[in-house]
């Protein structure tokens, strides 16, 4: 489904990514790990066209993603969450989720300004779809609550619901359990497994919580200083001397 080949990104004299390459098969979950500054989020930004690499290729279903404008990526079936929650605090939970579906809207600016019947009909459809997602993720009782003031763990689920509103086939999760308690991490892992199965999702996950990523992912790719240093099953990665050295500073 996804092929990353030779991606290199430089910021001035700093090389954030250096020739990174890996593939993601349909229906799998791939973990992207590495110490802080390894280039993981930069790679996510390349996949979603927030960043343009200096060299390399990214193909999704054999289509070149790097020639697309950023707003077209979601239309191809790719959605993401963020390290720092990108929610709108003054909007309600429902409205935040509806934002994720705006790219599927069919009405233009003029029709929206005139509040034509088809605009109101489309808004009702998006509202119903948002309510369905909120019900599936156990958030229906706070649909009308502003995002501001809600517990951090709840906001993580709201952001996941917004990403699912894109109707993605490939879901990119950027540190989804960062800041959660141990109990919340387990609950969120169960939730991700559930939506992965229910929505037939392919996942790429950036995460520092090793228990979460090792228990969720079929394959792990490890980066260090912008380079891929290991790739394999969770069991293979945990035994890899280069990975141990990158995290602990000593050879295994």
N, C-alpha and C positions, 0 to 999 in steps of 0.2 A: 504493500500500500504506500509506504513512504521510503524513499531512498535519499540519503544524505551522502554526498560524495565530495570529499576534498574541501570542505567549507573552511575558509580562512577569513578572519576579521581582524583588522588592525585599527586601533585608536591612537593616532600619532605614532609614537615609538613603541607602543604596547601591543603585543599580539594576543588578542583575547581568545581566538580560536586558530588552530594551526593544523589544517588538513584533516579535519574530523570527518569520518565516514562510518555509517552504519545503516542498517535497514530495519524496517518494522513491518512484520507480516500482519495481514488482516486478522482481527480477533485476538491479538496478543496484547500483553502489557509489558512495556519496556521501561525500565528504570534508568534514570540518568543521574549518576552520583559523582561526587568529587568534593574536595575541600572548597572552602570559600574562595572565590576568585578563579575557579577552574574554568569558567566560561559557560556554565549550564544555562543561565538565563539569557545570555547573549545568543546561544543557539536557539532557544525558544523564540527570541525576537526575530531571528532569521526565518524561522518556519512560518511566523505570522506576518512577515514583511514589515515589522517595526524597525528592522535593521537590514541593510543590504550588504552582503559579504563582499570582500575584495576579490575572492576567487571561490570557485566551487559550484556545485549544482544541488538543487533540492527538487525532487520530483514526487508528486502525489498522484497516484493512479496514472503514472507515466506522463503527467502534465508538468511542465516547468513552472514551479511556483514563483520563481524569482522574476518572471516577466509580468506578474500580476500586481496591480495596486493593492495596498493593504486591505481596503474595504471589500475586495473580491474574494479574499481567502475564506471568510466565513461562508460565502455562497458555495464554495466547493465542498463544504462539510467538515470544516476544521474550527474548533472552538478551544478557548483556553481560560484558565483562571490565573490569578496573579499572586506574587509573594505578598504584596500589600493590597489589601482588599480594594477593588476598584468600584465599589458600590456608590450610589448616590444617597447620601445620608438623609436628605429631606424627602425623598420619594418613599412611598410605601414599599413593603416587601413585594407585593404583586407588581407594582410599577417597575421595580428594578428587574424583575424577571421578564416583564414584557419588553424591556429595552433589548434583551438578548434576541428577541424575535423580530426586531424592527427591520432587519435586512430581508425578511421574507415578505414584507409589505408590498402591495401592488399599486397603491395610490400615490400620486405625485403631490408636489407642494401646493399647486393650485386647488386641487380637489380637497386637500386637507384644510386649506384656508377657508374654503367655501362650506366646509362641513357637509359635503354631499352625502346622500344616503349610503353609498358604497363605503365611504370612509367610516361612518358609524358602525356599519356591519362588520368591517374588517377589525375595528377596535374590539368589538364584542367577541369576535373569533379569537383574537390574541389574548384577551382577558380570560376566556374559557380555557385556552391552552395553558396559560400561566397558572390558573387555579388547579388544573389537573396535575401539573408538575409539583406544585406546592403540596397537594394532597399526597402524592407519591413519596415526597421527601419529608413528610410529617410536619409541614409548616403551614397548613391550612388555617390554623387558629390565629396566626399572626399576619395574615395576608394584608390587612389594612393598617398594620403598625408601621410607622416610619422606621427605616433601617437604623437610624441613630438611636443609641441607647440599648440596643439588643446585645445579648452576650456574644462574645467573639466566636464561640463554637457555632452558635446559630447563624451568624453572618457567613461563616464558611459554607454552611449548607445553602444559604441563599445564593451565594456566588456560584455554587455548583448548579443550582436550579437555573440560574441565568445562562450559564454555559450550555446546559441541556436544551434551553429554549431555541438555540441555534439549530437544533436537530443535527448534531454532528455525527460523523462516522469516526473521526479521529478527535480525541479529547486530550488536550495538553494540560496537565496539572502541575503548577509551579509552587512547590513547597506547600501542599494542601494541608498538612497537619502541623505546620510551624505555629507555635504558640498555644497549642492545645495540651490539656492535661493527659496523663496516661490513659485514663478511662475514655476521654473524648477521642483519643487516637484510635482506640479499638473500635469505638462506635463508628467513626468516620471510615475506617477500613471496611467494616461490614457494609456501610452505605455505598461505598465505591464498588465493592464486589456486586452488590445488588443491582445498581444502575448499569454496570458494565454488562451484566447478563440480560437485563430487561431491555436495554436499548441497543444491544449488539454492538458495543463500542470497542474500538481499538484505543489503547492508552499509551501515552508517553508521560512519565512522571519524574519530575525533579524533586528530590527529597533528601534531607539529612538524617531523618529518623530511620535508622537501618532496619529496625524490626518491622516498620510499616512497609518499606519498599521491598525488602526481601520476602515478606509474606504475601505481597500482592503481585509481584512482577514475574514474568516467565523468563525474561532476559535482562541483564544489567550491562550498561555501558558506563565505564568509569573514565572521567576526565581529570587531568592534573595539569595546571598551567596551560590550558587550552589544547592539550593533546589527548587523544585517546590512548590510555595505557592498558586497558583490559576490556574484554567483552566476553560474556558467557552466562551460564546459569547462575542463580543466586549462590548455589553451593560452590561452584568454581570460583566466583568472585571473592567469596569469603576466605578462600584458601590462597588467593593469588598474592605472591610476595610483593609485587609492584603496588597493589592496592593497599596492603598493610603498611607499606613504607610511606605511601602518600598520606595516609591518615594518622599514623603514629610516629612517623619520622625515623623509623628503624626498619631494617629488612626483616622479613619473616624468618 
